[in-house]
Amino acid sequence: MQAFRTRIRSQLEQRRENQLNRQLNVVTRGNQLMIEQHGDLWVNFSSNNYLGLANDSSLIEAWQNGLTLFGAGSSASSLVTGFSTPHLMLEHQLCDWLGYERAILFNSGFSANQAMLFTLLEKGDRLLQDKLNHASLIEAGMLSSASMTRFKHNDVQDLNRKLHRENTPAFIVTEGVFSMDGDCAPLSDIALQIRDGDLWAVDDAHGLGVMEGEGRGSCAAAQVKPDLLIATFGKALGMSGAAIMCNAELGEYLTQCARHHVYSTAMPPAQAYALSHAITLVQTQQWRRDRLDELSEHFHHRFRQFSGCVETTTPIKPVILGDAESALNCAQFMRENGQWVSAIRPPTVAKGTARIRITLTALHQPTHIDALAQKFEQWMDVYHG
């Protein structure tokens, strides 16, 4: 026991010394446009609630109706008695929307990603992942029985070289939109590299709902269809959970063998009922995506003057500051001036690329961005002369 305590204390102290320690932030009124904490208010620029649905009154009402109709919880795994009519309705709606034969529901995107890799990979298999894939994907690849290789971020040539080192089939995994950089994978180019026998998966957590005409996401925007698509509900849809989209045969295999699915209590039916309403809102309320486009253009107009600001076509707007201390100082200064932004530091991002990660939502107004830019300029004057 003492050895464990010594190691734990040492690692915690090292994180504090390197200014990499994280803290829980207790938010009083939920993840809305304005964050409230201990009676203070900030404009929220750290939310993944891209379309502003998390507090939409009709979505809240749908969940309340679901609770009245189906109760608080599913009370069992999907393969026992936890799968009910709202789950089936949600699966069918996802398949119609995204163009797949099956949708396997999970309680989080993290569990969906891990279930996919753990279930489909065996010893001797090859796994190729983008270097900046989400931790859930990288960890699952490291812990799986497969041989994992990471190709350079969004580098199709590097993917092609590593893919053709052997003639054996490979499982290629990338994200559609990368959460820390806000950039999009070159999906149409990656699709051209996929060979007969290869398997291809795209995690579209940050693209679903935001991209393409009805919010079908990154793959629809690029006009490609991977073998597996991870549809995550905790970002643009304003709720939580995820689904693996695939063909009927893969869906049956995952249903039978994915331990995260077989042995987890199913999501509450009321949640599935509300998610169906959220999808309808995403499909029919184009104004939310139009608002994001307008805000993105305004943001670039105000922030391109700042060194380190990365222009993106997504609601994720990183401003690279370099070292962790600068990122922490900037986040603290902004919060002292009414703006809630997040400092992102290693190991979440590479050493030397600590940043402020700014996210836009359809709830923001141009005046919010103006105030943010003004305060950022003040911080630059104070800390960088």
N, C-alpha and C positions, 0 to 999 in steps of 0.2 A: 504493500500500500504506500509506503514512504517513497518508493521509486516513482510511482505514478504522481504523487503530490509534488515531488521535486521537479519532474518534467513539466507538469502543468503550470506550476508557478513560474518556471524559467521562461516558458513560451509566452505566457501572458505578459511578463515583464518586458520581454523583447519586443512584443507588439507595441506596448506603451512607449518604449524608448524610441522606436522607429515611427511613431505617430501613425500607426496603422490600427489602433484600437477602435472598435466600433461601439456604438451606443444605441440602445432602444429609445425611440422617440414616441412618447405617449401622446396621441392626437385625440382631442376631446370630442370633436363633432364629426369624425369620419374623414375620408379622403375626398375633400371637396375643393372648389376653387380657392377658398380661404381656409387655411389650417389654423385651428385654435388650440392653444396649449397654455394652461395656467392663466386663462383670461386674455392672453395676447393673441394677435392675429397676424398672419403672413399670407402673401399671395403665393399659392402653391405652384412651383415650377419643378416638382419632383415626382409627379404622378404619372402612371402609365394609363390613366383613365382618358385615353386619347379622344374619344368621341363624347365624353361627358355623360356617359350612361350610368355610372355608378350610383348617382343620386337622382336619376330621372324618375319623376313621379309615377309615370305609367309602369315602369319596370318594378318599382317598389310595390305598387298595387298588384302587379302580376304575381310577385313572390308571396304577398299576403294572401291572395286568392289561392295560390298553390298550397299554402299552409292549411287553409281552411278545408280544402278538398282532399289533401293527401297526408296531412300530419307533418310532424317536425322532422322525422328521420326515416331512412329506408329500413333500418333495423336488421339488415342482413346483407351478405354479399350478393352480387348480381346473379350468381349461379345457384343461390339458395332461394330466397324469396324477396331479395332487395330490388329486383328489376320490375318496374311497373309501367303503366301506360305512358306517363310523361317521359320516361327514359326512351321508350320505343318511338314516341313522337319526335323527340329531339334527334335521335339517330337518323330517322327518315328525313327530317328537315335538313340536317347537315349534309346528307348524301345528295339531296336534290340541289342544295346550294353550291356545294363544292365539287360535285361531279364524280363521286365515288360510290362503290357498291356497299361498303360497310363503314360504320363509325363505331369504334370501341371506346367507351367512356371511362375516364379516370378522374380522380379527385384533384389532380394538379398536373401542370405541364411537366414538372420535375419527374413525377412518377410515370407519366406517359413516355417520356424520353428514355428513362431507365428500363421500363418494361420492354420497350421496342428492342433495345440493344441486347439486353440480357436474354430475351426470348429467342431472337432470331440468329444470334451468333453462337458458333460452336468452335471448339479447338480446331485450329488449322485454317479458319476463315481469315480473310483480310478485311480490315476496316480502315477507311481513309476519311479523315475528318478535317474540316477547316480549322486552322490553328486557333481561331477566336471563337469557336463554338462554345455554347453555354456550358457551365460547370457540370450540369446534370449529364450532358452528352459525353464530355471528356472523361468524367469520373467513371461512367458506365463502361466506356471503351477500355479504360485502364484496368477495371476490375473484371471484365469479361474474359472468356477463354481465347478470344481472337487476338491476332497480331495487329496492333493499331499503328498507323502512320498518320502524322499531321502534315497537311500541305499548307504552303504559305497562304496567308489570308487573301481570299478572292483571286488567287493566282491560278488561272486555268492551265497555263503551261506547266506549272509545277505539279498540279494534279495529274495532268496527262503523263508526265514523266514517271511519276510514282505509280500511276495506275498500270502502266505498261512494263514495269520492271518484271512482272510475272504474267503468265497467260491465264492464271486462275481467276475466277470471278471475284469481285470485290463489292463491299457494301460502302457506298459513298454517302456521307452525311454533311449537310451544311444548314445554316440558318437562312431564312429569307431576308430578314432585316436584323442587323447586329445591334444588340441593345446598348453597348457602350460607345460605339462609333456612329450609329445611325445610318450606316451605309447599307446598300443592298447587294446581295450576292449576284454575280453574273449568271443567272439561272439558265438563260437561253444558251449560253456558251457551255455551261456545265452539261446541259442536256445532250449536247453533241458529242461529249466524251463517253457517255454511258454506252457500254457494249452489251451484246446479248449475254445474258447470264448474270450481269451485274444487278445490284439492288441499289435504289436511290431513295433517300429520304430528305425531306426539308422540314425543319422546325420553323413554323411561321408565326411564332408568338407575337411578334411586333409588327407583322404585316397584315394579319387577318383583321378585317374590318376597316382598315385604313386605306389600303391600296385597291385599285381596280374599281370599275363602275358600281357594282353592288357590294363592294367590300370583300370580294373573294380572296384578296390577298396577293402576295408577291408572285406566286406561281401563275395565277390567272393573268396578272399584269404582264408577265413574261411569256404567256401563252405556252406554258409547259405543264406537264402532269407527272410528278414523281410517283414512284411506286407507293410511297408512304408520305403522308402529310400530317404533321402535328398541328392541330387546331387548338389554340389555347384561349380560354374564356376569361382569363384574369386581367387582360389588358383592355383592348378596345370594346369588348363586350361588357365590361364593367362588373364582372362577377368573378367566379373562380371555377376551376376544373379544366379539363382538356379532353380531346378525342384523338385517336389515331385513325386517320382516313386511309382506306386501302381497298383492294379487291376482295371478293367474297372468300376466296381460299385463304388469303393471309388473315382476313378477319376471323375466320373460324379457328385458325391455328392460334391466334392471339387470345381468343375467347377461351380456348381450352388450356393454354399453356402459360400465358402471361401471369406470373405470380402476383404482381401488383393489382391485377384485375380479379383474379380468382379468389384471393385471400383478403381483399379489402372490403370493408363495408361500402356499399354503393352510395353515390352522392344522394342527398335527400331528394325525393321526387318533387318537392316544391321548388327546389333549385333548378331541376331539369325543366319544370314547367315555366319558370321565369326565363330561363335561357332561351327557350323557344321564342318568347316575346322579344328578348334582346336581339336575336337574329333578325326578326321581322323589322325592328327599328333600324338595324344596320343596313338591311336591304333597301328600305324605302325612304330613309332620311338622308338623301345625298347632301343636303345642306351642311351636315356635320363635316364631311370630307372637304367640301368646298371652303368651309371656314378654316380648316387646318391649312389648306393651300394658301389662302390669303394671309394667314398669320405667319406661315413659314416665309413667304416673300417679304413681309414687313420685318420679320426678325433678321433676315440676312441684310436688309437695307440698313438696319440699326447696328448690327454687330460685326459686319465685315471689316470695320475699321480696327477691330481688336486683333492683335497677333494671337494665333492659336485657335481662333474661331474656325470651325470646320463647317462648310456649307453642305447640307444634306437635303434630300427630297422627302425625308420622313419627319415626324414630329420630334425626333431625338436630335438635340443640338449640343454637341460637345464643344467645350472651350478648353484646349490643352494648355496647362500651366506648367507642367514638367515635374516638379517635386511635390511630395505630399504636404509639406509645410505650407507652400503657397496655396494649394487647394483648400486646406483647412482654414487658413487665414481668410481667403476669399469667401468661403461659405459662412464663416462666422460674421464677417463684415456685412454680408448681404442680409443675414438674419437679423442683425442689429438694426437694419434699415428696412425691415418689412418684407423681405424677399426670401422665400424658402427655396434654396437650391442645395444640391447634394455634392459633396466632395467625394470623388471616386479615386481610390488609391490602390497600389499593389496590395495583394496579389490579384485583385479583380481586373486590373489593367497592368500592362507591362511597366517595369521600372523606368522612370523618366517620362512617363506619359500621364501622370496624375492630372485630373481634370475636374472641371465643373460640368456636370451633366444636367442640361436644361431640357425639359420636356414640355411641349405645348399641348393644350387640349382645346376642344371646341368651345370650352367655357371662357377662355381668355379673350380679352379685347386688345386692340392695338395699343391702347393707353397703358395696359399692364406691361407690355414689352418695352414701351418708351421709358417707363419708370425703372424697369430692370436694367436697361442699357445705361441710364443716367447713373444709377448706383454703381454699376460695374466700372464706369469711367472714373467715378470718385475713388473706387478702390485702387484702380490702376495708378491714379495720381498719388495716393497715399503710400502705396507699397513699392511702386516702381518709378516714382518721380515724374 
